[in-house]
Each structure stands twice: as structure tokens, then as C-alpha cells.
Amino acid sequence: MSNKKTFTLTDNASGESWELPVMHGSLGPDVIDVRKLYAQTGCFTYDPGFTSTGSCESKITYIDGDKGVLLYRGYPIEQLAANSDFMETCYLLLYGELPSAKEKTGFEHDITYHTMIHEQMQTFLRGFRRDAHPMAVMCGMVGALAAFYHDSTDISDPKHRMVSSYRMIAKMPTIAALAYKYNLGQPYVYPKNTHGYAENFLHMLFSNPCEEYVIDPVLAKAMDVILILHADHEQNASTSTVRLAGSSGANPFACISAGIASLWGPAHGGANEAVLEMLEEIGSAKNIPKFIEKAKDKDDPFRLMGFGHRVYKNFDPRARVMREQCHNVLDALGVHDEPLLEIALELEKIALEDPYFIEKKLYPNVDFYSGIIFKAMGIPTTMFTALFAVARTVGWIAQWNEMIEDPSQKIGRPRQLFTGAEQRDYADLSKR
Ligand code: SDX
């Protein structure tokens, strides 16, 4: 944090200058307040991709990309992954403080008793082709929730917002598992109130009527840690989508559906699916140099999936924890020769020693190892981003609530640099 008070902007042609206030946060870069810039100068700022733009004030998640630091409400992600659980992390993200034992029990109870979805949602589901991508199903099903819960869509009422928030967090695993079972042609598995959140998710994914599914505690713990790692991440593309949709007053289910759509992209949450496909395409460690060269070739659109990040210019701290979970899961499953893990470890080693990746500060991100864990757990590649969406729902919801409670909040409406045709008169067809 600096002691700067203002920046002076000068028009060198006219000599006119303007003082732009500097705002200071508790951590991270200061911001130049440009809210009055257009009124004062007649100019917009220009920042496609928002590489230098702060869209809001937030107290939820802080990232230091240079140091590889990720804090949820001030707590380092490594400490939460090692000592907390996903339900407690959800409470922390929503309310800003770690819960007391009583608060935690009450929160877990409330979430548990919202995990079922309206039975009529099954009718909606049956409209999809069996081979529909789970993310397409989740977009549709989550958006459809707005048609079932008219009792909690008054976003100006904090009670309505909290009921919708709990419903979203509770029902996402049920909807994701429903999409998976529908894909398989297996019967839908109802949630069990005796299970914890991660256990229930595994139960709904892998149980079937023909045999009791025994939950492996190592897999349940790994799933819980993976949910923590993916829970929130500042103003990423899907969170910004949820905030922008919510800024118009849209109902929370529609906003989360928009977030799911944005997360689906391979440059964002869809990267975990793309990493597995990439590792399978590489096929063997001996082919890695060829793919590294493709990733470095400006004329080749191929990128090393699971590498690079808009903010992290150091190791993504989540990737380190994910790599550790990878080894735990493979050991628990007795998988000792996972070729994809061998390729991933060798790819990571070679890339981190390559001048191109060093110069561009490209490190493995959260998506690099998650797919290997999911595959080892028997989860199909098409479900990887759906799992990411389950975890990220609490982050989207916490950011959505913060946006609505922000007194300075208004509908998001960016402007542009227009380079199209100037005004001209209509030409009759006979004259074209
Ligand atoms: C997530 O924002 C978040 O917080 C997202 C996320 C979250 O939790 O919400 O962390 C989750 O989305 C993680 C990122 C998952 N995506 C991938 O793994 C896809 C592969 N990575 C890239 O496509 C890319 O790195 C991005 C999209 C993640 C970041 O892109 P930026 O910030 O727009 O950076 P850039 O495209 O401008 O790249 C900078 C340079 C470019 O070279 P030059 O034009 O400067 O010569 O680095 C190169 C890029 O070509 N580069 C890569 C590369 N990523 C960037 N080159 C090869 N392989 C890559 N993966």
C-alpha cells in the first residue's frame, strides 16, 4: 500500500490536467478512481480483458500472483486445505469469519436439508439427449431452479438472498450427480442426510441400487480438499460474469447459470478437461518436447493446458496442494503406474526449465493436476468442469451477495472504442 493521494492526468496538447484520486486497500495494488474520468475528460479508459482494471471492492479473496499467495478472508489456502473442511470454508466465504462449533453444526444442518431438488426437475432433465455435456445440463437445470423457487427471489431481502444461497450450495452436487447418472443411463441417487457434503457427492455419483457404495475416507477427504481449493478466486471470468448478471437485478439462479456457462470455457474452468485430453494426446514422455515446441510456436494455437494464469506469475498455490492430493489418491487406490501422472510430472519439469516458460512466468495452475485425480477416482473427463462448478458456487454466491450489499453498486455497463462506420444514409437496393 503506498501513500499516493492522487495521479495527475495531463493533456499535453491543451495543457489541461486533472487530479485522479488513488484508493488504498488493505492488501495489494492501489487503484486509480476513474469514475469521473469521462465526465471530466470526455475519454473512456481502454482495457480489453481487464488486465489493469479493478471492477469492484471486495473483502472475500486476495491473490498475490507474484508471491503465489491465495487468502480466503485472510486465511492462506494451504492452511484451510490442511485444517478446515469445505462446509467450514463455505461459512467463512459467506460470513467472513470461521464459524464456532455451534455455527458450523447449524450451517451444515441447513445445507444438508436443502440438498434435494424438486422432483419435477427430472422431467426437465429428460429433455436433454443422454450424451449432453454435463455442463450444458447444469446450465439448464440451475437456470430452471428459478422456476421452482419463487419464495426467495427478492434479492433486496437479505433473508431471501441467504435462502437462495444455501439452496444453490446444497443443490449443486445433486444436480451435477444427476447429470452424470443421466449420462450413464443409471438411476438418479438421492442425497443422504447422514452423509457430509463431500461424502454425499461421492455417494450420489457412484452409488447404484444393485450394491452398497462404500465411501473411501481418503477419496472423501481428497474431494473435500479439491472443493476447498476451487471455492473462490477473486474476480475471475465466471465470478465477474455472475457479478455482471447480478448487477441488473437478475435472480441468483440465473446468475449462477451464467457463471457455469463462463466457467465451461477451456481457457477457464474447462482447462481441467483439456489438460487430460492434452496428456492423453501426448501419450508418452518422449513426445513432450514436440508439444512444448508447439506451445511456444506463435503460429500454432496450441497452448499447454493447465499452464499459465492471468494473475499467478509464480506457482499457483492450489496446484501444489493438488499435486499432493494426487499422490494421496493414487496411493489410496493402489495406482502406482499412472502414465498420465508420469507425463504430467515430466511435462512440469521440462516446462519449468524452459526459457520460454520462465520468461513468460508460466507455471502449472489449479487445473494441471485435478484431472488426474478425478480420472483416478473414476470420474469421466466430461464431468471435471462440473466438479469445478460445484466447488465454485459458494464463491460465486459470496461475491454475488457482496455485490448486492455494496452501496456503490450499480448496473455494470462498460463502454467501447468505436472504430466502425461513421454515420451514412441508407442506399436503396437499386443503387447497391
Ligand atoms: C482458471 O482467473 C482465474 O482466477 C481463473 C482460475 C480460477 O480459479 O477461477 O484460476 C481458474 O481458469 C485457471 C486457468 C486455466 N486455463 C488454462 O490452463 C488454459 C491455458 N492457459 C492459458 O490459455 C492462459 O495462460 C490463460 C488464459 C490462463 C491466461 O491468459 P492471459 O493472462 O490472457 O495471458 P496471455 O494469453 O496474454 O499469455 C501471455 C503470454 C502469451 O504470449 P505472448 O503473446 O506474450 O508472446 O504467455 C503465452 C501467451 O501466448 N501463454 C502460453 C500459455 N499461457 C500463456 N503459452 C503456452 N501455453 C500456455 N498455457
Residues whose N, C-alpha, C, O or C-beta is under 5 A from the ligand:
A	BS01	SDX	H233 N236 A237 P266 A267 H268 G269 A271 A295 R303 L304 M305 G306 F307 G308 H309 R310 K360 N365 D367
